[in-house]
Amino acid sequence: MMAENGAVALDAFLAAPDEIALVLTDIVMPVMSGTELVGRIREIRPGTKVVLMSAYPGAPILQNGRERLSLLRKPIPS
């Protein structure tokens, strides 16, 4: 499933949270950032697996409480 922004992605997750095994999201998105999206999803289903993406070279490896979130750097080599 693809979504054009974080709010649409959250709506899709809310419609079927048990059907989504992994959330792959960019950090910078319109309407709702990827980090906000992840926070909202984790409030609903804390164990949801997440990978964040970013093209910004200075994007940090993110910490969410005690958990380290995965960061995939873009562009992704083929």
MOPAC internal coordinates of N, CA, C and O (Angstrom, degrees):
PM7 1SCF
backbone

  N    0.0000 0     0.00 0     0.00 0    0    0    0
  C    1.4357 1     0.00 0     0.00 0    1    0    0
  C    1.5159 1   108.72 1     0.00 0    2    1    0
  O    1.2310 1   120.14 1   -44.66 1    3    2    1
  N    1.3079 1   117.35 1   135.34 1    3    2    1
  C    1.4587 1   122.39 1   177.89 1    5    3    2
  C    1.5246 1   108.77 1  -118.07 1    6    5    3
  O    1.2310 1   121.19 1   -28.83 1    7    6    5
  N    1.3383 1   115.32 1   151.17 1    7    6    5
  C    1.4569 1   120.81 1   178.34 1    9    7    6
  C    1.5229 1   108.70 1  -136.65 1   10    9    7
  O    1.2310 1   120.55 1   -35.88 1   11   10    9
  N    1.3352 1   116.54 1   144.12 1   11   10    9
  C    1.4617 1   119.98 1  -177.04 1   13   11   10
  C    1.5155 1   114.11 1   -80.79 1   14   13   11
  O    1.2310 1   119.75 1   168.12 1   15   14   13
  N    1.3231 1   118.09 1   -11.88 1   15   14   13
  C    1.4627 1   120.91 1   175.58 1   17   15   14
  C    1.5262 1   109.86 1  -159.47 1   18   17   15
  O    1.2310 1   120.93 1    -7.22 1   19   18   17
  N    1.3153 1   115.84 1   172.78 1   19   18   17
  C    1.4548 1   120.57 1  -175.61 1   21   19   18
  C    1.5107 1   113.98 1   -64.45 1   22   21   19
  O    1.2310 1   119.87 1   144.00 1   23   22   21
  N    1.3302 1   117.86 1   -36.00 1   23   22   21
  C    1.4641 1   120.73 1  -179.75 1   25   23   22
  C    1.5278 1   111.05 1   -66.08 1   26   25   23
  O    1.2310 1   120.16 1   138.37 1   27   26   25
  N    1.3272 1   117.29 1   -41.63 1   27   26   25
  C    1.4657 1   121.24 1   177.72 1   29   27   26
  C    1.5336 1   109.37 1   -65.10 1   30   29   27
  O    1.2310 1   120.32 1   139.77 1   31   30   29
  N    1.3171 1   117.00 1   -40.23 1   31   30   29
  C    1.4681 1   120.98 1   178.34 1   33   31   30
  C    1.5254 1   110.47 1   -62.21 1   34   33   31
  O    1.2310 1   120.16 1   137.24 1   35   34   33
  N    1.3239 1   117.29 1   -42.76 1   35   34   33
  C    1.4676 1   120.58 1   178.60 1   37   35   34
  C    1.5195 1   110.42 1   -63.47 1   38   37   35
  O    1.2310 1   119.84 1   136.65 1   39   38   37
  N    1.3212 1   117.91 1   -43.35 1   39   38   37
  C    1.4713 1   120.80 1   177.26 1   41   39   38
  C    1.5228 1   111.09 1   -58.33 1   42   41   39
  O    1.2310 1   120.25 1   137.15 1   43   42   41
  N    1.3252 1   117.13 1   -42.85 1   43   42   41
  C    1.4689 1   121.11 1   179.23 1   45   43   42
  C    1.5197 1   110.35 1   -64.07 1   46   45   43
  O    1.2310 1   120.39 1   139.59 1   47   46   45
  N    1.3245 1   116.87 1   -40.41 1   47   46   45
  C    1.4633 1   120.41 1   178.48 1   49   47   46
  C    1.5276 1   110.25 1   -64.86 1   50   49   47
  O    1.2310 1   120.29 1   136.69 1   51   50   49
  N    1.3219 1   117.04 1   -43.31 1   51   50   49
  C    1.4707 1   121.20 1  -179.99 1   53   51   50
  C    1.5189 1   111.72 1   -62.18 1   54   53   51
  O    1.2310 1   120.33 1   147.98 1   55   54   53
  N    1.3284 1   116.97 1   -32.02 1   55   54   53
  C    1.4655 1   121.28 1  -179.41 1   57   55   54
  C    1.5255 1   112.44 1   -71.27 1   58   57   55
  O    1.2310 1   120.08 1   152.59 1   59   58   57
  N    1.3241 1   117.46 1   -27.41 1   59   58   57
  C    1.4774 1   120.11 1  -176.20 1   61   59   58
  C    1.5296 1   110.81 1  -155.59 1   62   61   59
  O    1.2310 1   119.25 1  -118.01 1   63   62   61
  N    1.3341 1   119.04 1    61.99 1   63   62   61
  C    1.4724 1   120.18 1  -174.45 1   65   63   62
  C    1.5274 1   114.62 1   -61.09 1   66   65   63
  O    1.2310 1   119.86 1   150.49 1   67   66   65
  N    1.3257 1   117.88 1   -29.51 1   67   66   65
  C    1.4685 1   120.01 1  -177.99 1   69   67   66
  C    1.5227 1   112.90 1   -82.21 1   70   69   67
  O    1.2310 1   120.23 1   173.06 1   71   70   69
  N    1.3281 1   117.17 1    -6.94 1   71   70   69
  C    1.4642 1   120.93 1   179.69 1   73   71   70
  C    1.5226 1   112.85 1   -95.07 1   74   73   71
  O    1.2310 1   119.86 1   174.34 1   75   74   73
  N    1.3251 1   117.86 1    -5.66 1   75   74   73
  C    1.4611 1   121.59 1  -176.90 1   77   75   74
  C    1.5267 1   108.55 1  -106.73 1   78   77   75
  O    1.2310 1   120.86 1   -64.31 1   79   78   77
  N    1.3327 1   115.96 1   115.69 1   79   78   77
  C    1.4644 1   121.28 1  -177.04 1   81   79   78
  C    1.5253 1   112.61 1   -89.65 1   82   81   79
  O    1.2310 1   120.16 1   153.37 1   83   82   81
  N    1.3312 1   117.30 1   -26.63 1   83   82   81
  C    1.4574 1   121.78 1  -175.56 1   85   83   82
  C    1.5187 1   109.12 1  -149.44 1   86   85   83
  O    1.2310 1   120.82 1   -41.75 1   87   86   85
  N    1.3303 1   116.04 1   138.25 1   87   86   85
  C    1.4615 1   121.58 1   174.62 1   89   87   86
  C    1.5217 1   107.53 1  -110.82 1   90   89   87
  O    1.2310 1   120.64 1   -59.41 1   91   90   89
  N    1.3257 1   116.38 1   120.59 1   91   90   89
  C    1.4570 1   123.71 1   175.85 1   93   91   90
  C    1.5191 1   106.42 1  -112.46 1   94   93   91
  O    1.2310 1   120.24 1   -64.66 1   95   94   93
  N    1.3347 1   117.15 1   115.34 1   95   94   93
  C    1.4533 1   120.40 1  -174.32 1   97   95   94
  C    1.5188 1   111.84 1  -139.97 1   98   97   95
  O    1.2310 1   121.38 1   -33.85 1   99   98   97
  N    1.3129 1   114.96 1   146.15 1   99   98   97
  C    1.4550 1   120.16 1   172.31 1  101   99   98
  C    1.5238 1   107.73 1   -74.07 1  102  101   99
  O    1.2310 1   120.25 1   -27.39 1  103  102  101
  N    1.3191 1   117.12 1   152.61 1  103  102  101
  C    1.4586 1   120.42 1   177.07 1  105  103  102
  C    1.5291 1   109.85 1   -72.49 1  106  105  103
  O    1.2310 1   120.30 1   137.53 1  107  106  105
  N    1.3323 1   117.02 1   -42.47 1  107  106  105
  C    1.4655 1   121.67 1  -177.87 1  109  107  106
  C    1.5275 1   108.49 1  -100.34 1  110  109  107
  O    1.2310 1   121.12 1   -64.84 1  111  110  109
  N    1.3351 1   115.47 1   115.16 1  111  110  109
  C    1.4626 1   121.82 1   178.74 1  113  111  110
  C    1.5201 1   108.55 1  -142.74 1  114  113  111
  O    1.2310 1   120.09 1   -22.01 1  115  114  113
  N    1.3352 1   117.43 1   157.99 1  115  114  113
  C    1.4604 1   119.05 1   175.15 1  117  115  114
  C    1.5339 1   111.11 1   -71.86 1  118  117  115
  O    1.2310 1   120.66 1   -22.69 1  119  118  117
  N    1.3018 1   116.34 1   157.31 1  119  118  117
  C    1.4591 1   126.70 1   174.79 1  121  119  118
  C    1.5268 1   112.41 1    72.22 1  122  121  119
  O    1.2310 1   119.46 1   126.67 1  123  122  121
  N    1.3217 1   118.63 1   -53.33 1  123  122  121
  C    1.4685 1   122.94 1  -179.02 1  125  123  122
  C    1.5255 1   108.31 1  -145.00 1  126  125  123
  O    1.2310 1   120.14 1   -51.60 1  127  126  125
  N    1.3266 1   117.34 1   128.40 1  127  126  125
  C    1.4679 1   120.36 1  -179.46 1  129  127  126
  C    1.5283 1   110.73 1   -68.45 1  130  129  127
  O    1.2310 1   121.57 1   -18.72 1  131  130  129
  N    1.3151 1   114.60 1   161.28 1  131  130  129
  C    1.4602 1   119.72 1   177.18 1  133  131  130
  C    1.5212 1   112.39 1   -62.67 1  134  133  131
  O    1.2310 1   120.34 1   141.91 1  135  134  133
  N    1.3171 1   116.95 1   -38.09 1  135  134  133
  C    1.4679 1   118.96 1   179.52 1  137  135  134
  C    1.5283 1   111.18 1   -67.98 1  138  137  135
  O    1.2310 1   120.23 1   142.87 1  139  138  137
  N    1.3327 1   117.16 1   -37.13 1  139  138  137
  C    1.4717 1   119.23 1   175.63 1  141  139  138
  C    1.5235 1   110.42 1   -66.58 1  142  141  139
  O    1.2310 1   120.53 1   138.07 1  143  142  141
  N    1.3266 1   116.59 1   -41.93 1  143  142  141
  C    1.4595 1   121.33 1   177.64 1  145  143  142
  C    1.5279 1   110.56 1   -57.15 1  146  145  143
  O    1.2310 1   120.65 1   132.54 1  147  146  145
  N    1.3167 1   116.37 1   -47.46 1  147  146  145
  C    1.4666 1   120.70 1  -179.80 1  149  147  146
  C    1.5333 1   110.44 1   -60.99 1  150  149  147
  O    1.2310 1   120.42 1   137.35 1  151  150  149
  N    1.3237 1   116.81 1   -42.65 1  151  150  149
  C    1.4593 1   119.89 1   178.85 1  153  151  150
  C    1.5148 1   112.30 1   -60.52 1  154  153  151
  O    1.2310 1   120.67 1   136.32 1  155  154  153
  N    1.3216 1   116.32 1   -43.68 1  155  154  153
  C    1.4682 1   120.77 1  -179.60 1  157  155  154
  C    1.5240 1   110.66 1   -66.72 1  158  157  155
  O    1.2310 1   120.55 1   137.95 1  159  158  157
  N    1.3400 1   116.55 1   -42.05 1  159  158  157
  C    1.4681 1   120.22 1   178.81 1  161  159  158
  C    1.5201 1   110.50 1   -63.63 1  162  161  159
  O    1.2310 1   120.22 1   137.60 1  163  162  161
  N    1.3173 1   117.18 1   -42.40 1  163  162  161
  C    1.4596 1   121.04 1  -179.51 1  165  163  162
  C    1.5305 1   112.66 1   -66.31 1  166  165  163
  O    1.2310 1   119.89 1   153.62 1  167  166  165
  N    1.3342 1   117.81 1   -26.38 1  167  166  165
  C    1.4663 1   120.05 1   173.93 1  169  167  166
  C    1.5239 1   110.41 1   -66.77 1  170  169  167
  O    1.2310 1   120.59 1   145.98 1  171  170  169
  N    1.3243 1   116.48 1   -34.02 1  171  170  169
  C    1.4585 1   122.11 1  -177.77 1  173  171  170
  C    1.5246 1   110.97 1   -81.61 1  174  173  171
  O    1.2310 1   120.60 1   132.35 1  175  174  173
  N    1.3317 1   116.45 1   -47.65 1  175  174  173
  C    1.4628 1   121.89 1  -179.53 1  177  175  174
  C    1.5220 1   108.48 1  -139.41 1  178  177  175
  O    1.2310 1   120.34 1   -87.72 1  179  178  177
  N    1.3469 1   116.96 1    92.28 1  179  178  177
  C    1.4700 1   122.01 1  -172.08 1  181  179  178
  C    1.5301 1   115.69 1   -55.68 1  182  181  179
  O    1.2310 1   118.99 1   149.37 1  183  182  181
  N    1.2916 1   119.54 1   -30.63 1  183  182  181
  C    1.4602 1   120.95 1  -175.64 1  185  183  182
  C    1.5127 1   115.45 1   -85.53 1  186  185  183
  O    1.2310 1   119.67 1  -174.07 1  187  186  185
  N    1.3193 1   118.24 1     5.93 1  187  186  185
  C    1.4628 1   121.45 1  -176.82 1  189  187  186
  C    1.5304 1   110.66 1   -60.86 1  190  189  187
  O    1.2310 1   120.66 1   -49.37 1  191  190  189
  N    1.3186 1   116.34 1   130.63 1  191  190  189
  C    1.4625 1   121.34 1   178.31 1  193  191  190
  C    1.5219 1   109.03 1   -77.55 1  194  193  191
  O    1.2310 1   121.26 1   -40.59 1  195  194  193
  N    1.3409 1   115.20 1   139.41 1  195  194  193
  C    1.4563 1   121.32 1  -174.18 1  197  195  194
  C    1.5233 1   110.53 1  -138.07 1  198  197  195
  O    1.2310 1   120.76 1   -40.77 1  199  198  197
  N    1.3337 1   116.15 1   139.23 1  199  198  197
  C    1.4604 1   122.75 1   168.73 1  201  199  198
  C    1.5240 1   106.09 1  -128.78 1  202  201  199
  O    1.2310 1   120.51 1   -53.57 1  203  202  201
  N    1.3258 1   116.64 1   126.43 1  203  202  201
  C    1.4564 1   122.64 1   176.46 1  205  203  202
  C    1.5272 1   108.85 1   -98.23 1  206  205  203
  O    1.2310 1   120.63 1   -32.03 1  207  206  205
  N    1.3415 1   116.40 1   147.97 1  207  206  205
  C    1.4615 1   121.83 1   177.56 1  209  207  206
  C    1.5205 1   109.06 1  -121.27 1  210  209  207
  O    1.2310 1   120.94 1   -26.92 1  211  210  209
  N    1.3429 1   115.81 1   153.08 1  211  210  209
  C    1.4534 1   120.37 1   174.20 1  213  211  210
  C    1.5212 1   110.43 1  -159.07 1  214  213  211
  O    1.2310 1   121.48 1   -38.21 1  215  214  213
  N    1.3338 1   114.78 1   141.79 1  215  214  213
  C    1.4606 1   120.56 1   174.17 1  217  215  214
  C    1.5172 1   111.00 1   -94.17 1  218  217  215
  O    1.2310 1   120.20 1   171.01 1  219  218  217
  N    1.3181 1   117.23 1    -8.99 1  219  218  217
  C    1.4612 1   120.78 1  -178.94 1  221  219  218
  C    1.5194 1   110.57 1   -76.47 1  222  221  219
  O    1.2310 1   119.75 1   -58.47 1  223  222  221
  N    1.3343 1   118.08 1   121.53 1  223  222  221
  C    1.4654 1   120.66 1  -175.62 1  225  223  222
  C    1.5284 1   113.33 1   -62.24 1  226  225  223
  O    1.2310 1   120.10 1   153.50 1  227  226  225
  N    1.3213 1   117.41 1   -26.50 1  227  226  225
  C    1.4582 1   119.74 1  -178.66 1  229  227  226
  C    1.5094 1   114.16 1   -91.80 1  230  229  227
  O    1.2310 1   119.71 1  -173.21 1  231  230  229
  N    1.3319 1   118.15 1     6.79 1  231  230  229
  C    1.4640 1   119.98 1  -178.87 1  233  231  230
  C    1.5279 1   109.54 1   -61.74 1  234  233  231
  O    1.2310 1   120.45 1   -49.99 1  235  234  233
  N    1.3086 1   116.75 1   130.01 1  235  234  233
  C    1.4655 1   119.69 1  -176.84 1  237  235  234
  C    1.5235 1   112.33 1   -78.39 1  238  237  235
  O    1.2310 1   121.55 1   -19.69 1  239  238  237
  N    1.3195 1   114.64 1   160.31 1  239  238  237
  C    1.4597 1   119.34 1   166.11 1  241  239  238
  C    1.5226 1   104.30 1   -75.54 1  242  241  239
  O    1.2310 1   120.48 1   -60.31 1  243  242  241
  N    1.2890 1   116.68 1   119.69 1  243  242  241
  C    1.4562 1   121.24 1  -168.01 1  245  243  242
  C    1.5285 1   112.54 1   -87.35 1  246  245  243
  O    1.2310 1   121.55 1   -36.26 1  247  246  245
  N    1.3049 1   114.65 1   143.74 1  247  246  245
  C    1.4541 1   122.05 1   174.66 1  249  247  246
  C    1.5252 1   107.47 1  -110.93 1  250  249  247
  O    1.2310 1   120.53 1   -42.45 1  251  250  249
  N    1.2983 1   116.59 1   137.55 1  251  250  249
  C    1.4558 1   122.07 1   176.53 1  253  251  250
  C    1.5142 1   106.10 1  -125.33 1  254  253  251
  O    1.2310 1   120.97 1   -87.47 1  255  254  253
  N    1.3347 1   115.74 1    92.53 1  255  254  253
  C    1.4596 1   118.09 1  -172.51 1  257  255  254
  C    1.5148 1   108.41 1    68.30 1  258  257  255
  O    1.2310 1   120.16 1    57.39 1  259  258  257
  N    1.2990 1   117.29 1  -122.61 1  259  258  257
  C    1.4675 1   121.39 1   178.79 1  261  259  258
  C    1.5130 1   112.48 1   -94.83 1  262  261  259
  O    1.2310 1   120.30 1   174.14 1  263  262  261
  N    1.3273 1   117.03 1    -5.86 1  263  262  261
  C    1.4577 1   121.44 1  -176.18 1  265  263  262
  C    1.5231 1   111.15 1   -93.55 1  266  265  263
  O    1.2310 1   120.72 1   -42.96 1  267  266  265
  N    1.3019 1   116.23 1   137.04 1  267  266  265
  C    1.4590 1   121.41 1   174.62 1  269  267  266
  C    1.5238 1   108.22 1   -92.87 1  270  269  267
  O    1.2310 1   120.52 1   -52.88 1  271  270  269
  N    1.3224 1   116.61 1   127.12 1  271  270  269
  C    1.4578 1   121.03 1   180.00 1  273  271  270
  C    1.5207 1   110.09 1   -91.86 1  274  273  271
  O    1.2310 1   120.64 1   -37.84 1  275  274  273
  N    1.3218 1   116.37 1   142.16 1  275  274  273
  C    1.4618 1   121.19 1   179.78 1  277  275  274
  C    1.5215 1   110.12 1   -73.64 1  278  277  275
  O    1.2310 1   121.07 1   -38.69 1  279  278  277
  N    1.3278 1   115.57 1   141.31 1  279  278  277
  C    1.4649 1   121.34 1   178.02 1  281  279  278
  C    1.5174 1   108.89 1  -127.52 1  282  281  279
  O    1.2310 1   120.84 1   -56.75 1  283  282  281
  N    1.3126 1   116.00 1   123.25 1  283  282  281
  C    1.4520 1   123.90 1   178.33 1  285  283  282
  C    1.5274 1   106.96 1  -103.14 1  286  285  283
  O    1.2310 1   120.36 1   -57.87 1  287  286  285
  N    1.3141 1   116.92 1   122.13 1  287  286  285
  C    1.4749 1   121.30 1  -179.19 1  289  287  286
  C    1.5218 1   110.46 1   -82.26 1  290  289  287
  O    1.2310 1   120.91 1   -42.60 1  291  290  289
  N    1.3460 1   115.87 1   137.40 1  291  290  289
  C    1.4639 1   121.18 1   175.43 1  293  291  290
  C    1.5246 1   107.97 1  -106.20 1  294  293  291
  O    1.2310 1   118.52 1   -27.81 1  295  294  293
  N    1.2958 1   120.43 1   152.19 1  295  294  293
  C    1.4602 1   125.43 1     0.54 1  297  295  294
  C    1.5346 1   110.62 1   -72.96 1  298  297  295
  O    1.2310 1   121.72 1   -29.86 1  299  298  297
  N    1.2979 1   114.32 1   150.14 1  299  298  297
  C    1.4561 1   120.99 1   179.69 1  301  299  298
  C    1.5158 1   107.79 1   -86.56 1  302  301  299
  O    1.2310 1   119.92 1   -58.18 1  303  302  301
  N    1.3388 1   117.76 1   121.82 1  303  302  301
  C    1.4672 1   119.42 1  -178.34 1  305  303  302
  C    1.5252 1   111.53 1   -65.06 1  306  305  303
  O    1.2310 1   121.07 1   -33.83 1  307  306  305
  N    1.3230 1   115.55 1   146.17 1  307  306  305
  C    1.4597 1   119.22 1   179.80 1  309  307  306
  C    1.5109 1   111.59 1   -87.28 1  310  309  307
  O    1.2310 1   120.10 1   180.00 1  311  310  309

